[in-house]
């Protein structure tokens, strides 16, 4: 009797599970699991099954820490559903690999090179040295800051809604803010517009957003700070760009909305300053809003789109193309104008690989925003939705922000699917997703002669 030969998969069907593919697939599986849980009748106030597309949309928005919603978080979901959402936000903010690593460490398992490479990819770390120590630091820092934020928010929410709900509100909004998610429990899609004169709530929320948006590696350097000259080029670039965007954006919002009676016109001077700072910080990339987005001036909405697209910093819970990418492109432009060979910052030369990667991130990001907008414009044309609102929505999805001009609940199935894809690409990272989908290339064996191309 002849035994059958071992059947092997064709070479083209074999998939090498490298770190970027594991990360991309891991996020997708968590999103699917969250969508199935949110479909259950126990998750909705009405006790009925929530449509799969809406459940999947909310799960994607939570895991990708975006904040765009098709159903109101405060009124549609039960406490079970809300707890599923905040759990997905925490997993998405820290990254599922963090929880897998912690589980392995607590069980006494030794992490090998493969697991360490995955953590390096997940945190955008420059090397493997001290990666497990960094994971412990990230988790401790995250829970510590979230706890502090929750306690402060409880002092404001408990007098509003009572002890039980006030404690839950404090925890939920602290996690949502630190993870840059933008989900809220205020109800009726109002976000924080009903408490926009409460300086403690707004200050706490925007502090949590700003802290997490810097990136964990930067905070490790700040924690071990000895002198500004000892900070890495990455930390200096992140801090300087972030400060410029926050205070520059706040100044412009203050000017644009100062006399707008529909937003900040009737507020006191101090409330205008607070809300201007909040409007500058939250697009990068949390999704809370304290003033009505549709009622903002056109200049403010355009500024919000720009800030959303830029986003936070690498290795953080924020999305967007990141502060380092936009600053590198700006420095490259200065380099060309000055006739120098390499962009420079803080007495250091920026390597060509970083410039190429920054350029790729920006181009891919624009491509995703354009693609999502194109799909939505085709399917939403009959609804009379403005192009500006579609671009706003698409940018918010890609940059995992969650701010909206209010059209998300009413868009069609295909538009929701396009926004889901935009959120996924934005959270996992456009380069990570493309690398996960592509086959590994071998280095070119031929160096072609240089050619000249006219530019400009």
Secondary structure as the mmCIF struct_conf table of DSSP 4:
data_model
#
loop_
_struct_conf.conf_type_id
_struct_conf.id
_struct_conf.beg_label_comp_id
_struct_conf.beg_label_asym_id
_struct_conf.beg_label_seq_id
_struct_conf.end_label_comp_id
_struct_conf.end_label_asym_id
_struct_conf.end_label_seq_id
HELX_LH_PP_P HELX_LH_PP_P1 UNK A 2 UNK A 7
HELX_RH_3T_P HELX_RH_3T_P1 UNK A 11 UNK A 13
HELX_RH_AL_P HELX_RH_AL_P1 UNK A 19 UNK A 39
BEND BEND1 UNK A 40 UNK A 40
HELX_RH_3T_P HELX_RH_3T_P2 UNK A 41 UNK A 43
STRN STRN1 UNK A 44 UNK A 44
TURN_TY1_P TURN_TY1_P1 UNK A 45 UNK A 46
BEND BEND2 UNK A 47 UNK A 48
HELX_LH_PP_P HELX_LH_PP_P2 UNK A 49 UNK A 51
HELX_RH_AL_P HELX_RH_AL_P2 UNK A 52 UNK A 63
TURN_TY1_P TURN_TY1_P2 UNK A 64 UNK A 65
BEND BEND3 UNK A 70 UNK A 71
HELX_RH_AL_P HELX_RH_AL_P3 UNK A 73 UNK A 76
STRN STRN2 UNK A 77 UNK A 77
HELX_RH_AL_P HELX_RH_AL_P4 UNK A 79 UNK A 94
HELX_RH_AL_P HELX_RH_AL_P5 UNK A 96 UNK A 106
TURN_TY1_P TURN_TY1_P3 UNK A 107 UNK A 108
HELX_LH_PP_P HELX_LH_PP_P3 UNK A 109 UNK A 111
HELX_RH_AL_P HELX_RH_AL_P6 UNK A 113 UNK A 122
TURN_TY1_P TURN_TY1_P4 UNK A 123 UNK A 124
BEND BEND4 UNK A 126 UNK A 126
BEND BEND5 UNK A 128 UNK A 128
TURN_TY1_P TURN_TY1_P5 UNK A 129 UNK A 130
HELX_RH_AL_P HELX_RH_AL_P7 UNK A 131 UNK A 161
HELX_RH_AL_P HELX_RH_AL_P8 UNK A 163 UNK A 178
TURN_TY1_P TURN_TY1_P6 UNK A 179 UNK A 180
BEND BEND6 UNK A 186 UNK A 187
TURN_TY1_P TURN_TY1_P7 UNK A 188 UNK A 189
TURN_TY1_P TURN_TY1_P8 UNK A 191 UNK A 192
HELX_RH_3T_P HELX_RH_3T_P3 UNK A 193 UNK A 195
TURN_TY1_P TURN_TY1_P9 UNK A 196 UNK A 197
HELX_RH_AL_P HELX_RH_AL_P9 UNK A 199 UNK A 213
TURN_TY1_P TURN_TY1_P10 UNK A 214 UNK A 214
HELX_RH_AL_P HELX_RH_AL_P10 UNK A 216 UNK A 223
TURN_TY1_P TURN_TY1_P11 UNK A 224 UNK A 224
BEND BEND7 UNK A 226 UNK A 226
HELX_RH_3T_P HELX_RH_3T_P4 UNK A 228 UNK A 230
BEND BEND8 UNK A 231 UNK A 231
HELX_RH_AL_P HELX_RH_AL_P11 UNK A 233 UNK A 257
TURN_TY1_P TURN_TY1_P12 UNK A 258 UNK A 259
TURN_TY1_P TURN_TY1_P13 UNK A 261 UNK A 266
BEND BEND9 UNK A 267 UNK A 267
HELX_RH_AL_P HELX_RH_AL_P12 UNK A 269 UNK A 282
TURN_TY1_P TURN_TY1_P14 UNK A 283 UNK A 286
BEND BEND10 UNK A 290 UNK A 291
BEND BEND11 UNK A 293 UNK A 293
TURN_TY1_P TURN_TY1_P15 UNK A 294 UNK A 295
BEND BEND12 UNK A 296 UNK A 296
HELX_RH_AL_P HELX_RH_AL_P13 UNK A 298 UNK A 310
BEND BEND13 UNK A 312 UNK A 312
TURN_TY1_P TURN_TY1_P16 UNK A 314 UNK A 315
BEND BEND14 UNK A 316 UNK A 317
BEND BEND15 UNK A 320 UNK A 321
HELX_RH_AL_P HELX_RH_AL_P14 UNK A 323 UNK A 338
TURN_TY1_P TURN_TY1_P17 UNK A 339 UNK A 339
BEND BEND16 UNK A 341 UNK A 342
STRN STRN3 UNK A 344 UNK A 345
TURN_TY1_P TURN_TY1_P18 UNK A 346 UNK A 347
STRN STRN4 UNK A 348 UNK A 349
HELX_LH_PP_P HELX_LH_PP_P4 UNK A 350 UNK A 351
HELX_RH_AL_P HELX_RH_AL_P15 UNK A 352 UNK A 379
BEND BEND17 UNK A 380 UNK A 380
HELX_RH_3T_P HELX_RH_3T_P5 UNK A 381 UNK A 383
TURN_TY1_P TURN_TY1_P19 UNK A 384 UNK A 384
HELX_RH_AL_P HELX_RH_AL_P16 UNK A 387 UNK A 398
TURN_TY1_P TURN_TY1_P20 UNK A 399 UNK A 400
BEND BEND18 UNK A 405 UNK A 406
HELX_RH_3T_P HELX_RH_3T_P6 UNK A 408 UNK A 410
BEND BEND19 UNK A 411 UNK A 411
HELX_RH_AL_P HELX_RH_AL_P17 UNK A 413 UNK A 428
HELX_RH_AL_P HELX_RH_AL_P18 UNK A 430 UNK A 437
BEND BEND20 UNK A 438 UNK A 438
HELX_LH_PP_P HELX_LH_PP_P5 UNK A 439 UNK A 444
BEND BEND21 UNK A 445 UNK A 445
HELX_LH_PP_P HELX_LH_PP_P6 UNK A 448 UNK A 450
#
